[in-house]
């Protein structure tokens, strides 16, 4: 049994947080690496830095704000 496990935290509205150094393999076979302690992996596909989250998932169009002071 491995002594260390990779932890992936799935958030409600944003990225998956991957703990520890990690290698990603994209559908086209491209490999990319992250040495960060925690890497935010984009699940919404809006990131300009895909496969990494750039917080684009937070951008929302305000509705119902017309006419307010
Ligand atoms: S999850 Fe953050 S930009 Fe996609």
Backbone and ligand atoms as CSV (ligand in chain L), in Angstrom:
chain,resi,resn,atom,element,x,y,z
A,1,UNK,N,N,0.850,-1.184,0.000
A,1,UNK,CA,C,0.000,0.000,0.000
A,1,UNK,C,C,0.893,1.244,0.000
A,2,UNK,N,N,0.618,2.191,-0.884
A,2,UNK,CA,C,1.465,3.385,-0.939
A,2,UNK,C,C,1.345,4.193,0.355
A,3,UNK,N,N,2.499,4.780,0.763
A,3,UNK,CA,C,2.502,5.560,1.995
A,3,UNK,C,C,1.902,6.942,1.801
A,4,UNK,N,N,1.927,7.452,0.576
A,4,UNK,CA,C,1.353,8.768,0.307
A,4,UNK,C,C,0.283,8.642,-0.763
A,5,UNK,N,N,-0.752,9.409,-0.578
A,5,UNK,CA,C,-1.837,9.406,-1.560
A,5,UNK,C,C,-1.951,10.796,-2.151
A,6,UNK,N,N,-2.330,10.862,-3.398
A,6,UNK,CA,C,-2.612,12.135,-4.027
A,6,UNK,C,C,-4.012,12.553,-3.629
A,7,UNK,N,N,-4.137,13.811,-3.199
A,7,UNK,CA,C,-5.450,14.314,-2.810
A,7,UNK,C,C,-5.943,15.266,-3.879
A,8,UNK,N,N,-7.165,15.081,-4.323
A,8,UNK,CA,C,-7.815,15.974,-5.281
A,8,UNK,C,C,-9.118,16.438,-4.658
A,9,UNK,N,N,-9.213,17.759,-4.460
A,9,UNK,CA,C,-10.416,18.337,-3.869
A,9,UNK,C,C,-11.256,18.954,-4.980
A,10,UNK,N,N,-12.463,18.452,-5.195
A,10,UNK,CA,C,-13.372,18.990,-6.210
A,10,UNK,C,C,-14.198,20.086,-5.568
A,11,UNK,N,N,-14.138,21.294,-6.124
A,11,UNK,CA,C,-14.881,22.412,-5.565
A,11,UNK,C,C,-16.227,22.532,-6.265
A,12,UNK,N,N,-17.168,23.239,-5.641
A,12,UNK,CA,C,-18.519,23.336,-6.196
A,12,UNK,C,C,-18.571,24.085,-7.522
A,13,UNK,N,N,-17.928,25.241,-7.608
A,13,UNK,CA,C,-18.071,26.088,-8.795
A,13,UNK,C,C,-16.782,26.317,-9.553
A,14,UNK,N,N,-15.707,25.785,-9.085
A,14,UNK,CA,C,-14.436,26.119,-9.710
A,14,UNK,C,C,-13.592,24.906,-10.020
A,15,UNK,N,N,-12.331,25.054,-9.737
A,15,UNK,CA,C,-11.373,24.039,-10.160
A,15,UNK,C,C,-11.327,22.826,-9.251
A,16,UNK,N,N,-10.587,21.840,-9.694
A,16,UNK,CA,C,-10.180,20.734,-8.835
A,16,UNK,C,C,-8.821,21.107,-8.280
A,17,UNK,N,N,-8.642,21.007,-6.982
A,17,UNK,CA,C,-7.370,21.333,-6.352
A,17,UNK,C,C,-6.584,20.043,-6.170
A,18,UNK,N,N,-5.440,19.965,-6.853
A,18,UNK,CA,C,-4.602,18.779,-6.832
A,18,UNK,C,C,-3.405,19.074,-5.936
A,19,UNK,N,N,-3.210,18.262,-4.920
A,19,UNK,CA,C,-2.137,18.484,-3.942
A,19,UNK,C,C,-0.889,17.707,-4.344
A,20,UNK,N,N,0.229,18.426,-4.406
A,20,UNK,CA,C,1.523,17.815,-4.682
A,20,UNK,C,C,1.948,17.998,-6.116
A,21,UNK,N,N,3.228,17.715,-6.400
A,21,UNK,CA,C,3.701,17.780,-7.780
A,21,UNK,C,C,2.897,16.820,-8.651
A,22,UNK,N,N,2.606,17.258,-9.873
A,22,UNK,CA,C,1.722,16.436,-10.702
A,22,UNK,C,C,2.062,16.613,-12.183
A,23,UNK,N,N,1.821,15.564,-12.951
A,23,UNK,CA,C,1.976,15.596,-14.396
A,23,UNK,C,C,0.591,15.426,-15.009
A,24,UNK,N,N,0.244,16.318,-15.946
A,24,UNK,CA,C,-1.028,16.229,-16.647
A,24,UNK,C,C,-0.767,15.785,-18.078
A,25,UNK,N,N,-1.605,14.897,-18.578
A,25,UNK,CA,C,-1.548,14.476,-19.975
A,25,UNK,C,C,-2.854,14.912,-20.624
A,26,UNK,N,N,-2.738,15.807,-21.614
A,26,UNK,CA,C,-3.920,16.344,-22.284
A,26,UNK,C,C,-4.405,15.372,-23.360
A,27,UNK,N,N,-5.638,15.570,-23.869
A,27,UNK,CA,C,-6.182,14.647,-24.870
A,27,UNK,C,C,-5.305,14.497,-26.111
A,28,UNK,N,N,-4.550,15.551,-26.462
A,28,UNK,CA,C,-3.681,15.455,-27.642
A,28,UNK,C,C,-2.316,14.843,-27.322
A,29,UNK,N,N,-2.140,14.405,-26.100
A,29,UNK,CA,C,-0.895,13.766,-25.704
A,29,UNK,C,C,0.133,14.709,-25.110
A,30,UNK,N,N,-0.145,16.014,-25.153
A,30,UNK,CA,C,0.759,16.990,-24.567
A,30,UNK,C,C,0.875,16.742,-23.077
A,31,UNK,N,N,2.085,16.807,-22.564
A,31,UNK,CA,C,2.306,16.636,-21.129
A,31,UNK,C,C,2.728,17.960,-20.535
A,32,UNK,N,N,2.198,18.249,-19.381
A,32,UNK,CA,C,2.582,19.460,-18.670
A,32,UNK,C,C,2.741,19.112,-17.195
A,33,UNK,N,N,3.574,19.877,-16.519
A,33,UNK,CA,C,3.929,19.554,-15.146
A,33,UNK,C,C,3.657,20.729,-14.231
A,34,UNK,N,N,3.408,20.425,-12.991
A,34,UNK,CA,C,3.317,21.453,-11.957
A,34,UNK,C,C,4.061,20.953,-10.731
A,35,UNK,N,N,4.943,21.794,-10.224
A,35,UNK,CA,C,5.692,21.472,-9.003
A,35,UNK,C,C,5.092,22.175,-7.791
A,36,UNK,N,N,3.969,22.866,-7.991
A,36,UNK,CA,C,3.379,23.648,-6.904
A,36,UNK,C,C,2.797,22.719,-5.837
A,37,UNK,N,N,2.729,23.190,-4.597
A,37,UNK,CA,C,2.127,22.370,-3.537
A,37,UNK,C,C,0.655,22.065,-3.803
A,38,UNK,N,N,-0.050,23.038,-4.401
A,38,UNK,CA,C,-1.452,22.846,-4.789
A,38,UNK,C,C,-1.638,23.445,-6.175
A,39,UNK,N,N,-2.206,22.674,-7.083
A,39,UNK,CA,C,-2.456,23.132,-8.441
A,39,UNK,C,C,-3.951,23.151,-8.685
A,40,UNK,N,N,-4.459,24.285,-9.181
A,40,UNK,CA,C,-5.876,24.411,-9.496
A,40,UNK,C,C,-6.089,23.984,-10.947
A,41,UNK,N,N,-6.810,22.910,-11.124
A,41,UNK,CA,C,-7.057,22.325,-12.447
A,41,UNK,C,C,-8.439,22.745,-12.927
A,42,UNK,N,N,-8.496,23.400,-14.078
A,42,UNK,CA,C,-9.753,23.944,-14.609
A,42,UNK,C,C,-10.709,22.825,-15.029
A,43,UNK,N,N,-11.931,22.922,-14.533
A,43,UNK,CA,C,-12.977,21.973,-14.933
A,43,UNK,C,C,-14.041,22.622,-15.813
A,44,UNK,N,N,-14.043,23.985,-15.870
A,44,UNK,CA,C,-15.092,24.673,-16.625
A,44,UNK,C,C,-14.692,24.924,-18.081
A,45,UNK,N,N,-13.429,24.774,-18.398
A,45,UNK,CA,C,-12.880,24.963,-19.752
A,45,UNK,C,C,-12.912,26.415,-20.208
A,46,UNK,N,N,-13.095,27.382,-19.313
A,46,UNK,CA,C,-13.048,28.795,-19.686
A,46,UNK,C,C,-11.659,29.393,-19.499
A,47,UNK,N,N,-10.768,28.691,-18.884
A,47,UNK,CA,C,-9.448,29.232,-18.567
A,47,UNK,C,C,-8.624,29.468,-19.830
A,48,UNK,N,N,-7.961,30.604,-19.867
A,48,UNK,CA,C,-7.012,30.875,-20.958
A,48,UNK,C,C,-5.705,30.142,-20.726
A,49,UNK,N,N,-5.541,29.593,-19.545
A,49,UNK,CA,C,-4.330,28.842,-19.196
A,49,UNK,C,C,-4.636,27.350,-19.065
A,50,UNK,N,N,-5.709,26.887,-19.693
A,50,UNK,CA,C,-6.119,25.495,-19.574
A,50,UNK,C,C,-4.928,24.565,-19.795
A,51,UNK,N,N,-4.691,23.567,-18.996
A,51,UNK,CA,C,-5.594,22.939,-18.033
A,51,UNK,C,C,-5.588,23.578,-16.641
A,52,UNK,N,N,-4.883,24.707,-16.493
A,52,UNK,CA,C,-4.828,25.331,-15.177
A,52,UNK,C,C,-5.909,26.399,-15.044
A,53,UNK,N,N,-6.467,26.526,-13.869
A,53,UNK,CA,C,-7.497,27.524,-13.584
A,53,UNK,C,C,-6.880,28.918,-13.554
A,54,UNK,N,N,-7.532,29.869,-14.225
A,54,UNK,CA,C,-7.102,31.276,-14.150
A,54,UNK,C,C,-8.196,32.135,-13.500
A,55,UNK,N,N,-9.112,31.541,-12.820
A,55,UNK,CA,C,-10.260,32.139,-12.117
A,55,UNK,C,C,-11.341,32.654,-13.064
A,56,UNK,N,N,-11.286,32.328,-14.354
A,56,UNK,CA,C,-12.339,32.734,-15.286
A,56,UNK,C,C,-13.698,32.168,-14.888
A,57,UNK,N,N,-13.721,31.115,-14.125
A,57,UNK,CA,C,-15.004,30.541,-13.694
A,57,UNK,C,C,-15.783,31.509,-12.815
A,58,UNK,N,N,-15.084,32.511,-12.243
A,58,UNK,CA,C,-15.750,33.464,-11.350
A,58,UNK,C,C,-16.522,34.539,-12.109
A,59,UNK,N,N,-16.171,34.758,-13.383
A,59,UNK,CA,C,-16.775,35.847,-14.143
A,59,UNK,C,C,-18.220,35.521,-14.476
A,60,UNK,N,N,-19.085,36.408,-14.051
A,60,UNK,CA,C,-20.516,36.228,-14.307
A,60,UNK,C,C,-21.091,37.527,-14.814
A,61,UNK,N,N,-22.098,37.438,-15.655
A,61,UNK,CA,C,-22.802,38.624,-16.132
A,61,UNK,C,C,-23.861,38.965,-15.100
A,62,UNK,N,N,-23.822,40.211,-14.655
A,62,UNK,CA,C,-24.826,40.637,-13.673
A,62,UNK,C,C,-26.164,40.803,-14.347
A,63,UNK,N,N,-27.180,40.345,-13.721
A,63,UNK,CA,C,-28.526,40.539,-14.254
A,63,UNK,C,C,-29.364,41.232,-13.195
A,64,UNK,N,N,-30.307,42.013,-13.655
A,64,UNK,CA,C,-31.205,42.685,-12.736
A,64,UNK,C,C,-30.595,43.887,-12.059
A,65,UNK,N,N,-29.425,44.352,-12.537
A,65,UNK,CA,C,-28.789,45.495,-11.892
A,65,UNK,C,C,-29.161,46.811,-12.571
A,66,UNK,N,N,-29.868,46.748,-13.728
A,66,UNK,CA,C,-30.264,47.966,-14.417
A,66,UNK,C,C,-31.213,48.782,-13.549
A,67,UNK,N,N,-31.034,50.095,-13.551
A,67,UNK,CA,C,-31.937,50.966,-12.840
A,67,UNK,C,C,-31.583,51.132,-11.371
A,68,UNK,N,N,-30.575,50.431,-10.910
A,68,UNK,CA,C,-30.195,50.571,-9.495
A,68,UNK,C,C,-29.153,51.672,-9.347
A,69,UNK,N,N,-29.160,52.322,-8.229
A,69,UNK,CA,C,-28.199,53.405,-7.947
A,69,UNK,C,C,-26.993,52.849,-7.238
L,1,LIG,S1,S,-12.301,26.227,-13.097
L,1,LIG,FE1,FE,-11.384,28.151,-12.886
L,1,LIG,S2,S,-11.202,28.886,-14.891
L,1,LIG,FE2,FE,-12.120,26.957,-15.107
